[in-house]
């Protein structure tokens, strides 16, 4: 795939040597903005790169690299030196960045977002925090844009939405129909994977509690983890519960049907980064402090969330 992309980019460049390229890439693989373009001799000023947040990894990595004031500044300078060692002005001095497997460049996106023609697009830039004054200053220099995926999807023309659903193999009409079957409001429970029978039993107990608490006012939908088989019998076990497909692209499900979802909750999940906080009614956790970053920041002041153990 990489070689095919590089060939196509050179073909476009040969057809129009003044062409401006736009690359949208997972921020964990942001070195492709160099490898595919600059390393092939294309002026970096003609390459506009949007680095898309991978999810919790974007925030966790930032905290791991720059959260400790004792090492944050040195780490930043080390990663910056790696980037600046490349030949950004002319390209071709290095045939490639000698990328590790899967083009991994986890340490690069933060510094790259301070370079010309790079930006970091994430769900919520306020979730990027550091106690180090040097990094706090660098945060102001980083070109970050906060935008929720559901906002991008909502802004698309209808024909483009349908094309996106086809590309993702997502059946919008099927699930919208499920939500419209009754006049009740709609509630989704997010499940998890299990390594023990006790964990499976705990999930079932959570589901039973939510049904007892909300079943009179809400239609209850359960989204199992793709690796969870224990929930297969839930529709027979819990009256009124609808089981959603475990392998479904769930983030797209939520983005597309957000206006039909009245409440969502369950086990901590990256899904919650791109859900309006006022729709999150409960989490299966003790408190915000125990959640993975950046969910711990996101929910530390969420007064409407019920914590269920």
C-alpha positions, 0 to 999 in steps of 0.5 A, spaced: 500 500 500 505 504 501 509 503 495 502 504 491 501 511 494 508 513 493 508 512 486 501 515 485 503 521 489 509 522 484 504 521 478 500 527 480 506 531 482 509 529 475 502 532 472 502 538 476 509 540 479 505 546 483 500 541 486 498 542 493 497 535 497 492 534 503 494 528 507 489 526 513 493 521 517 492 517 524 497 521 528 500 515 530 503 514 523 504 522 522 511 520 519 507 519 512 507 526 511 514 526 510 516 519 507 510 519 502 512 526 500 518 530 502 523 524 502 520 523 494 523 530 493 516 534 494 517 541 497 514 540 504 510 547 503 506 543 498 504 538 503 498 540 508 497 534 513 492 533 518 493 528 524 487 525 526 487 523 534 487 515 534 483 516 541 485 515 548 492 514 545 493 521 543 492 523 550 495 518 554 502 518 550 502 526 551 501 525 558 506 519 558 511 523 555 510 530 557 506 529 564 512 529 568 516 536 569 522 532 571 523 529 564 518 533 559 522 538 557 528 533 555 523 529 552 520 534 547 527 536 545 529 529 543 523 528 539 524 535 536 531 533 534 528 527 531 524 530 526 528 536 525 534 531 523 530 530 517 531 534 510 525 538 510 527 543 505 529 539 499 527 532 501 531 526 498 537 526 503 534 520 507 530 515 502 525 514 508 525 515 516 526 508 517 519 507 519 518 501 524 513 497 523 506 500 521 509 507 520 509 508 528 511 515 530 508 515 537 512 521 539 512 525 533 505 528 532 506 533 538 512 537 536 510 536 528 503 540 530 508 546 531 511 546 524 508 549 518 503 546 515 501 541 520 495 541 525 492 536 530 485 534 530 482 531 536 476 531 540 477 536 545 484 539 546 482 541 553 484 534 555 491 535 553 494 537 560 501 538 563 504 541 570 510 542 566 511 550 565 515 548 558 510 544 556 504 548 557 508 554 553 509 548 547 501 547 548 500 554 546 504 553 540 501 547 537 496 547 532 490 543 535 483 543 532 477 540 537 472 537 533 467 531 534 466 526 529 459 526 529 459 534 528 463 532 521 458 527 519 452 531 521 455 537 516 456 532 510 450 532 505 446 526 505 449 523 499 456 523 502 453 521 509 450 515 505 457 514 501 460 514 508 455 508 511 456 504 505 464 505 505 463 503 513 458 497 511 453 501 516 446 500 515 443 506 518 436 505 516 436 498 520 438 501 526 434 507 526 428 503 525 430 499 531 430 506 535 423 508 532 419 501 534 416 504 540 415 511 543 420 510 549 426 513 549 433 509 547 438 507 552 445 504 550 449 500 555 456 498 553 459 492 555 466 489 556 470 483 554 471 478 560 477 473 562 473 470 568 466 467 569 466 472 575 467 478 570 461 475 566 456 475 572 458 482 574 456 485 567 450 481 567 448 484 574 450 491 571 445 490 566 439 487 570 440 493 575 440 498 569 433 495 566 430 495 573 432 502 574 430 505 567 426 499 563 420 503 564 422 509 561 427 507 556 428 501 551 434 498 553 440 496 547 446 492 549 452 493 545 457 487 547 464 487 546 467 484 540 470 479 544 464 477 549 460 471 547 457 471 554 451 476 552 449 472 547 443 470 551 441 476 554 435 477 550 432 471 553 434 473 560 432 480 560 425 482 557 425 488 553 433 488 552 435 488 544 442 486 543 446 490 538 451 486 533 458 486 537 462 487 531 458 493 528 463 499 528 460 502 534 463 509 534 459 510 527 453 507 530 453 513 535 455 518 531 450 517 526 444 516 531 446 521 536 439 524 535 436 518 537 440 516 543 437 519 549 442 516 554 448 512 554 453 508 559 456 502 561 464 500 562 469 505 560 470 506 553 473 510 548 466 512 545 465 516 551 470 521 548 466 523 542 459 523 546 456 529 549 457 529 556 449 530 558 448 524 554 452 519 559 448 517 565 452 512 568 459 508 568 461 502 571 466 504 575 468 507 582 469 514 580 473 518 575 480 518 578 480 510 576 478 511 569 484 511 563 486 518 561 483 522 558 476 519 561 479 521 568 479 528 566 473 528 562 468 526 567 472 529 573 466 534 574 461 530 570 455 531 576 450 528 572 454 521 571 452 515 576 457 511 578 456 504 579 460 498 582 
